[in-house]
Amino acid sequence: MPELRRDPIIGRWVIISTERGKRPTDFATVPVGKSTAFCPFCAGNETKTPPEVYSIRAPGTGKDTPGWRVRVVPNKFPALQIEGDLNRQGEGIYDKMNGIGAHEVIIETPDHEKSLGDLDEANISEVLLAWRERMIDLKRDGRFKYILIFKNHGEAAGASLEHSHTQLIAMPIIPKRVSEEIDNSRKYFEFKERCIFCDIVSQETADDVRVVAANEIFLAIEPFAPRFPFETWILPKSHEAAFEEIDRRGIDLLARLLKEILMRLDMALNRPPYNFILHTLPCQGDNRAWYHWHIELIPKLTKVAGFEWGSGFYINPTAPEEACKYLREIAITSLKR
């Protein structure tokens, strides 16, 4: 029988539609491929992007030249632009402001053929370090209220360029989805004097039916009420509100767990397209006691259609417990321990 499940953080309901019979093995996808078209993100093409704002590179190599391992550049076609004033205005009952923000691209590797999951742990650590350093820098700009980091991997997930990269957008408002998480987390904290994310970590660890992998600092789970098949969350085990406060040991252990999860998904689903999103503490305000940063990783296996748009519900044909069991049983032999 189908089952309705309620997400405990924002109160969203999902339908686990077991009657649709989607088992994990039914989701093998056509793997994300690579073309031979010109790529501005490849080593040697540094002049084809805006000048870099941050890089990790070999000693003795100059800015905007080959020799980098991770490179951050402004997006050539930004959703928001960094110059100017917000100029908030009212137009009758409507509100508007200038599209001020920062839109950057973190190019994760000079190798066009490699995905994030193909990189070794040290390289993934450098990508995470770039996230942290750019967030710390952009938080100094008082116009920005939120910094969102996200990845679109594969055309079906919205990637316009195949070369492995993450995007960062700093914006003058807090996104509605994040506001919902913060507001409901605060209500939970006011009632129970505990962080709801910490309680999720505690219960999932005790139940051990949706935990895909874990290490000393981080936990990867299939959430209780996932919107999509194989939706996977990574959370710090202890209470951490702001991603940019992560230390180097945390970066290395997060890189290890992220690589493991990407490898498991690649092996289970034949290298699927996916999105992931980093939700962290806003740049301003006092939400530290009840908010808890986390990564949401979503393989693109099903489509959002009229029912989802009209109702706000999601239909997921695979129970998270079954997805978790399938991912856990995959033998990972090449992961450095």
N, C-alpha and C positions, 0 to 999 in steps of 0.2 A: 504494500500500500504506500502511496506517496506520503511524505512527511513534511509538515511545516516546521521550520526552525527559525528562531529569532536571534539575530546578532545581538549580543549583550552590550555592545559598545554604543551603537547608534540606533538600535531598535529596529533595524531593517529586517523584514521577513524574507526567507527564501523557501522555495519548494524543492525538496530532494525527491525527484521524480523517478523512483526506482522502476516504475512501470515502463519507462522508456527504455530500460534495459541496456544502458550504456556502461559496459564494463571497461576497466582501464585499457584492455587490449584493443578496444574498438577505436581508440583515439590516435593511432599511428598516423602521422601527417607526412606530407611531402616536405622533405627537409629544406630549410632555408639555404638557397644556393648563392653563388657569387658570379658576377658577370665580369667581363673583361673591359667594360666601359671605363673611360677616364674617371679617376677618383681624386678629388681635391684633398682628401684626408691622408693619402699615402705619403710615405717619406719621399722627399724630393719635390713635392708639390706645395711646399709651405707658402710660397708667394701667391697661391690661388685661394688662400683663406685670409680673413682679417688677421692683423698681427696678434701673436699669442699674448695672453695675459698671465699665463702660468705654464711651466713645463717641468718635467723631470727628465733630465738628459745626461749624456755622457760628459765627463769633465772636458773642458776645452772646446766644446761646441757652442756656437753662438745662437742667439735668439732667431727664430724663424729660419733655421737651417736644419738639415738632417742631423741625427744623433740623439733624438728624443725617444723616450719610452712612453711617456704620457704627455699630451699637449692639450691646453685649453685655449680656445679662441672664441671671440664673440660670434654668435650666429650671423651668417651673412644676410639672412632674411628673418630678422627678429620679430617675435610676436609683440614685444614691448621694446621701447628704446630708452636708453639711459639718460639722454640729454633732455633738459627741460624741467618745468614745474608741473605739479599735479593739476592745479587750476580746477579744483572741485566746483561744480556748478549744479544748480537745480534748473530743470526745465518743466515747469508745472509740477506734476507728481513724480517726474522722472529725475534720476540722478546720473551725472556723468562726470568724468575726469579725463585728463590726458593719459594716453597709454604709456606711462612711465614705468620702467623696470629694467632688468638686465636679463639677457637671454644668451647663454653660453653653451658651447659644445665641448665636452670632455672626450677627446679622441683617445681611446683606451690602449691602442697599440699601433705601431707603424705598419704592421703586417696586415694587409688587406684580407688575407685568407682566414684569419683567426677570429673567433667569436670570444666574448668575455669568458665563457666557460672553458675555452681551449687554453687560456693563459695559465701560467703557473701561479702558485699562491703569492710569490713575491711581486709579480706584475699586478695581480688583483689588489694587493695591499697598496701599491702605488696609485692605482685608480681611486681607491677609497681615500687615500691621503689627499689627492687632488680635490675630491668632494669637500673634505673637511676644510682645507685651506681656502678654497673659494668661498665657502659659506662664512668662515670667520671674517674674510675681507669684506664681503658684501653686507654683512650685518652692521658694519660701521656706518652705512648710509641710512640716515634717519627716515628716508622716504619709504623704505621697504619694511613691510610687515611680515612677509612670509617668503621663504626660499624653498622651492620644490625641485627635487631631483627625480628624474624619471628616465626610463629607457624604453625605446621602441625597437624591438629586434625582429626584423623580417617585414616584408611589405604588408602582410596581413595585419601586423601590429602597428602599422602607421609609419614605418621607417622609410624616408625618402632617399637615403643613401645606405648602401649595404655595409660599408666599413664600420666596424664596431665602435659605437660611441654612446655616451650618455648625455642628457641635456639638463641644464639648470635654468630655471626661471625665477628671478626675484621679482616680487610684485608688491604693489602698494595696498593690497587687501589680503585678508586671510580667506583661502578658498572655503566654499560652503561645506564641502565634505570634511575638511579639517575642523571647521567650527563646530560641526555636529559631534565629532569625536571629543573635542574639548568640552563642550557643554554637557554632554552626557557623562563624560568621565568625572566632571566636577560634581554633578548630582550624585553619582555613585559614591564619590569620596565624602561628600557632606553627610550622606546617610550611613556609610559604613566605616569612614575614616581609613579607607584603604584605596590603593590604586587598582582600578579594574583590570588593567593589563597585568599587573603583578599577580592578581588573583587568577587570571587566565593561565599565566605561566605555572603557578602553583598547582592548579587543578589538572592541567594537561600533563604535567610531569607525573602527578600521582596516578592519573588514569592510564597514561601511556598507550592510548589507542589511536591518537592522532599526531604523535611526535615522530617526525621523519628522521631527524638527526639532532644532535646537540654536542656542545663541548663545554669547557669550563665556564664560559661567559654567555653563550648564546644558545637559543632554542629555535628550531624550525618545526613548524606545525602545519597540518591541514586544519584550518579554523573550523569550529563547530558548525557555523552557518555560512559556508562558502558560496559566493555568487556563481563561481565557475568551476568546472572540473579541474582538479589538481592545483587550485589556488593555494599558494603556500606563503606563510608569514614567517619572518625571522624577527625575533625580539631579544633584547638583552634579558637575561634571567633576573638581574637585580634592577632596581628602579633607576632608569636613566631617561631624562626628559629630552635632552638636546644632543643630537648626533654629533655636532661639531665639538663636543667636549670629550669625545672618545680618545683614549690614549693609544700609543703605538702597539702595545700588546693587544688591546681590543681590536685595532685595525687588522692585525695579523690573524687573530682568531675569527673575526668576521669574514675575512677573505677566504679562510679555509672552509668555513661552513657554506658560504655563498658558492664557492666552487663545487663543493660536494652536491648541493642542491641542483645546480645547473647541470652537472654531470648526470645525476639521477633522472632529471627531466629529459635530457637529451637522449639517454638510453631508453627510457620508458616510452617516449613519444616521438622518436626519430627526429630529433633536433627541431622542435616546433618553434614557430614564431611566438613571441611573448612580450608582455609589458611588465616592468616593475616600477614601483613608486616608493620613494622614501618619505614618510610622514614624520615630522619632527616638530619641536617646540617653535612657536612663532618668534619673530625677532623681538617683539615687544609684549609687555603684559606679564602677569604673574600666574602662570599655570603649571609651574614646575611640580607641585606636590601631587597632581593627579594625572599629568600627561606622561606618556612613555613612548619614545620613538620606536619605529618599526618599519620593516620593508614588506611590501605586499607584492608578490610575484604571481603573474596571471598568464598562463599559456593560452594562446588563442585557439581554442578548440570548438567553441560554440559561438553562435551569433546572438546579439541582442536584437529582439524584434518587437512587434507591436505590443504584446502583453507586458513586456518589461518596461517599455517607454510609457505605456498607459497606466500601469499599476505601481511602479516602483519596486515590484517583486522581481526576483530572478528565479529561473527554473534551471536547476542543476541536475543532470541525469546520473551523476555518480556520487555516492555517499563519500564523505571525506575519510571515513574509517577504511573504506575499501581502497581509495586512492593511496592513503598512507601505507597500508599493508603492501600494496604493489610496489611503491617506491622503496620501502625499507628492504624488500627482498632482493632488490637488484644488487648484484655483486660489484663493488667498486674496487678495482685492483690497482689502478694507476694513481690513486690519490695519495699524495705525500702525507705521512703521519708524523 
